[in-house]
Amino acid sequence: MKKNHWHTAGSKKRQAAYKYGYKSGLELTVAEQIKSNDYDVNYETETIHYTVPESKHKYTPDFVFTKKNGELMYIETKGRWTATDRKKMKHVLQCNPGIDLRIVFQNPNQKISKASKTTYEAYANKLGISKVAKKEIPTDWMAECLKPGEKPQDPKRFFV
């Protein structure tokens, strides 16, 4: 994995994450969980195109799994979910209907701003992201996915 030089300071967990090519301690924690459950860690291996009106952009989800039906499951991890991040996610979902995008938040009950009563999870639900978790990928999400060497039952793939 390549080294990440986006950040140089922070907690020991974050520094360990950068050492292994992740951008946050939460990404490292989730990657370790994936590995400990005998799955391949597909970190930022896919790019999903989306369009902000009149301009084209790319979004790279943190983790990618192939589900047993052959479709892809994308997992994004978020400690902070800024207004810019939320806007990007809205555009990604609008440009990729049917995508299986799930989010693991550090704290899904965090408010989107000090002045708002809306939580990260409630906002994700409003965008159409119904699968939200706290701090780690739920085991039932992983159970939907292929382990190394397994073959999909009905190969399908979400192409962009």
Phi, psi and chi 1 to 4 in degrees:
 res  aa     phi    psi   chi1   chi2   chi3   chi4
   1 MET       -  139.6 -142.4  174.8 -106.0      -
   2 LYS   -76.7  154.2   64.2 -177.2 -179.6 -159.3
   3 LYS   -76.3  148.8  -86.2 -161.5  168.0 -179.5
   4 ASN  -110.9  126.2 -176.7  -33.5      -      -
   5 HIS  -113.4   25.5  -61.8  -73.5      -      -
   6 TRP   -65.3  -37.9  -73.6   53.2      -      -
   7 HIS  -135.0  150.8  -52.4  -78.6      -      -
   8 THR  -124.1  -13.0   54.5      -      -      -
   9 ALA  -115.0  178.7      -      -      -      -
  10 GLY   123.8 -166.3      -      -      -      -
  11 SER   -69.0  165.6   68.9      -      -      -
  12 LYS   -62.2  -37.2  -71.6 -175.5  179.9 -173.9
  13 LYS   -63.1  -42.8 -175.9   73.9  170.4 -174.4
  14 ARG   -66.3  -41.3 -173.0 -179.3  -52.8  158.6
  15 GLN   -62.9  -39.6  -71.5  175.0   -7.4      -
  16 ALA   -64.1  -39.3      -      -      -      -
  17 ALA   -60.6  -47.2      -      -      -      -
  18 TYR   -61.2  -37.4  -60.3  147.4      -      -
  19 LYS   -57.7  -36.4  177.9 -179.5  172.7 -174.5
  20 TYR   -98.1   10.3  -66.4  104.4      -      -
  21 GLY    92.3    8.1      -      -      -      -
  22 TYR   -97.0  160.7  -61.3  101.5      -      -
  23 LYS   -97.2   -8.9  -64.5 -177.4 -171.0  110.4
  24 SER  -152.8  161.4   73.4      -      -      -
  25 GLY   -64.6  -34.6      -      -      -      -
  26 LEU   -64.9  -41.7  179.8   59.0      -      -
  27 GLU   -60.2  -42.9  -71.7  179.2   -7.3      -
  28 LEU   -62.3  -44.4  175.5   60.0      -      -
  29 THR   -59.3  -45.8  -61.4      -      -      -
  30 VAL   -67.7  -39.3  169.7      -      -      -
  31 ALA   -61.8  -41.6      -      -      -      -
  32 GLU   -64.0  -38.2  -70.8  169.2  -16.5      -
  33 GLN   -64.0  -44.2  178.1 -153.0    2.2      -
  34 ILE   -58.7  -48.6  -67.3  167.0      -      -
  35 LYS   -62.4  -41.6 -163.0  172.0 -173.9  178.3
  36 SER   -68.9  -17.0   72.0      -      -      -
  37 ASN   -98.6   17.1  -79.7  -78.1      -      -
  38 ASP    64.9   35.9  -61.7  -37.7      -      -
  39 TYR  -110.5  153.8  -71.7   91.4      -      -
  40 ASP   -72.7  141.2  -72.5  -24.5      -      -
  41 VAL   -90.7  104.5  177.8      -      -      -
  42 ASN  -101.0   82.3  -64.9  -53.3      -      -
  43 TYR   -91.3  120.8  175.6   74.4      -      -
  44 GLU    47.9   47.3  -67.6 -167.8  -10.8      -
  45 THR   -96.1  -13.8   58.8      -      -      -
  46 GLU  -118.0  150.7  -60.2  -82.3  -28.0      -
  47 THR  -123.7  131.8  -32.9      -      -      -
  48 ILE  -113.3  125.2  -61.2  170.3      -      -
  49 HIS   -83.3  146.0  -63.3  -93.0      -      -
  50 TYR  -151.4  160.4   67.8  100.6      -      -
  51 THR  -120.3  126.0  -57.3      -      -      -
  52 VAL   -91.0  133.1  174.5      -      -      -
  53 PRO   -37.3  121.6  -30.1   35.3      -      -
  54 GLU    73.9    8.4  -56.7  -52.6  -41.7      -
  55 SER  -150.1  148.2   62.6      -      -      -
  56 LYS  -103.4  143.5  -66.2 -170.5 -178.8 -119.1
  57 HIS  -139.0  168.9  -60.6  -94.6      -      -
  58 LYS  -126.6  145.8  -67.8  179.8 -176.0  177.3
  59 TYR  -126.9  130.9  159.0   64.0      -      -
  60 THR  -113.6  105.4  -56.1      -      -      -
  61 PRO   -65.0  153.5   -2.3    8.5      -      -
  62 ASP   -65.4  -48.1  -67.9  -32.8      -      -
  63 PHE  -132.9  146.8  -61.2   97.3      -      -
  64 VAL  -130.7  131.9  179.8      -      -      -
  65 PHE  -122.6  149.5  -73.3   91.0      -      -
  66 THR   -98.9  124.2  -58.5      -      -      -
  67 LYS   -78.7  165.3  -62.8 -167.2  -58.6 -173.1
  68 LYS   -62.7  -22.0  -68.6 -178.7  178.5  176.3
  69 ASN   -88.7    3.1   65.8    3.5      -      -
  70 GLY    94.2  -13.2      -      -      -      -
  71 GLU   -77.0  162.1  -65.0  174.4   -3.1      -
  72 LEU   -95.6  146.2  -64.7 -179.3      -      -
  73 MET  -118.2  126.3  174.3 -165.8  -59.7      -
  74 TYR  -107.3  134.0  -59.2   98.8      -      -
  75 ILE  -121.0  125.3  -51.5 -111.8      -      -
  76 GLU  -108.8  138.6 -177.7   65.9   24.9      -
  77 THR  -110.1  137.8   57.6      -      -      -
  78 LYS  -139.9  123.4  -74.2  -71.5  174.3 -161.1
  79 GLY   -85.4  -61.2      -      -      -      -
  80 ARG  -104.9  136.7  -70.7 -176.7   58.4 -121.6
  81 TRP  -119.5   89.6 -158.3   24.8      -      -
  82 THR   -72.1  167.0   64.9      -      -      -
  83 ALA   -58.4  -38.8      -      -      -      -
  84 THR   -63.6  -43.7  -57.8      -      -      -
  85 ASP   -61.8  -43.3  -68.3  -27.0      -      -
  86 ARG   -64.6  -40.5  -64.8 -170.5  -56.3  -90.7
  87 LYS   -64.6  -43.6 -175.0  175.7  179.4 -178.6
  88 LYS   -60.1  -45.6  174.4  172.1   58.1  172.6
  89 MET   -61.0  -40.0 -160.3   58.5   57.4      -
  90 LYS   -58.7  -45.9  177.8 -178.8  176.2 -177.3
  91 HIS   -67.0  -40.7  -68.9  -59.2      -      -
  92 VAL   -58.4  -47.1  167.1      -      -      -
  93 LEU   -67.1  -38.3  -66.3  164.3      -      -
  94 GLN   -65.6  -36.4  -74.7  173.8  -17.5      -
  95 CYS   -86.6   -9.5  -66.8      -      -      -
  96 ASN  -134.2   65.0  -63.7  -80.6      -      -
  97 PRO   -60.2  139.9   13.9  -19.7      -      -
  98 GLY    88.8   -4.8      -      -      -      -
  99 ILE   -64.6  140.7 -172.2  172.2      -      -
 100 ASP   -95.2   88.1 -174.1   -4.8      -      -
 101 LEU  -111.2  127.1  179.6   62.7      -      -
 102 ARG  -127.4  153.0  -55.3  170.2 -171.8 -154.6
 103 ILE  -125.3  134.1  -58.4 -178.8      -      -
 104 VAL  -105.6  111.2  175.5      -      -      -
 105 PHE   -94.5  149.4  -71.5  112.1      -      -
 106 GLN   -61.2  -43.4 -176.3   74.9   29.1      -
 107 ASN  -146.7   98.2  178.3    5.6      -      -
 108 PRO   -64.0  -16.3    7.3   -8.8      -      -
 109 ASN   -89.2    0.8  -62.9  -42.9      -      -
 110 GLN   -63.4  137.8  174.0   75.0   37.3      -
 111 LYS   -76.4  146.8  -55.3  -71.1 -169.9 -103.9
 112 ILE   -69.2  -21.1   62.1  171.4      -      -
 113 SER  -159.5  166.5   71.8      -      -      -
 114 LYS   -61.9  -32.1  -70.9 -179.8 -177.7  177.4
 115 ALA   -86.6   -5.7      -      -      -      -
 116 SER  -105.1  150.4  178.0      -      -      -
 117 LYS   -95.4   -6.6  -67.7 -177.6 -179.9 -179.7
 118 THR   -77.5  128.7  -54.4      -      -      -
 119 THR   -88.3  164.9   63.8      -      -      -
 120 TYR   -55.1  -45.5  -74.4  174.8      -      -
 121 GLU   -63.7  -43.9 -178.8  172.1   14.6      -
 122 ALA   -62.5  -39.4      -      -      -      -
 123 TYR   -68.2  -41.1 -162.7   87.2      -      -
 124 ALA   -59.3  -44.4      -      -      -      -
 125 ASN   -60.8  -40.9  -68.2  165.6      -      -
 126 LYS   -61.1  -35.4  178.3 -178.7  169.3 -173.4
 127 LEU   -75.9  -12.6  -68.9  178.2      -      -
 128 GLY   104.3    8.3      -      -      -      -
 129 ILE   -94.5  100.0  -57.8  169.6      -      -
 130 SER   -90.2  -16.3   60.3      -      -      -
 131 LYS  -102.4  105.1  -54.3 -111.9  178.5  161.3
 132 VAL  -130.2  140.0  172.0      -      -      -
 133 ALA  -134.8  168.5      -      -      -      -
 134 LYS  -112.7  120.1 -179.0  176.8 -177.4  176.4
 135 LYS    67.7  -24.0  -68.5 -167.0  178.4  180.0
 136 GLU  -153.3  162.6   64.0  179.0   34.0      -
 137 ILE   -74.3  126.4  -59.8  170.7      -      -
 138 PRO   -61.5  145.7  -22.5   32.9      -      -
 139 THR   -61.8  -31.8   53.7      -      -      -
 140 ASP   -69.5  -27.0   59.3  -40.7      -      -
 141 TRP   -66.7  -46.0  -68.4    8.8      -      -
 142 MET   -65.5  -33.9  -78.1 -159.6 -150.1      -
 143 ALA   -63.5  -20.4      -      -      -      -
 144 GLU   -76.7   -9.2  -65.1  178.1   47.8      -
 145 CYS  -109.1  157.8  -58.1      -      -      -
 146 LEU   -78.2  142.5  -64.1  173.6      -      -
 147 LYS   -92.6  164.1  -70.0 -161.5  175.4 -165.7
 148 PRO   -53.5  133.0  -25.9   34.0      -      -
 149 GLY    91.8  -18.4      -      -      -      -
 150 GLU   -78.0  152.1  -69.2 -177.9  -30.4      -
 151 LYS  -111.8  145.4  -59.7  -74.6 -178.5 -142.7
 152 PRO   -65.2  149.4    0.9    0.8      -      -
 153 GLN   -70.8  -44.4  -61.7  158.0  -10.9      -
 154 ASP  -138.7   90.8  178.6   21.1      -      -
 155 PRO   -56.9  120.3  -19.2   28.2      -      -
 156 LYS  -140.1  152.3  -68.6  179.1 -173.0  167.8
 157 ARG  -145.9  141.8 -164.9  164.5  164.7   99.5
 158 PHE   -86.1  107.8 -175.6   82.8      -      -
 159 PHE   -99.6  144.7  -70.0  103.9      -      -
 160 VAL  -122.8      -  -76.4      -      -      -
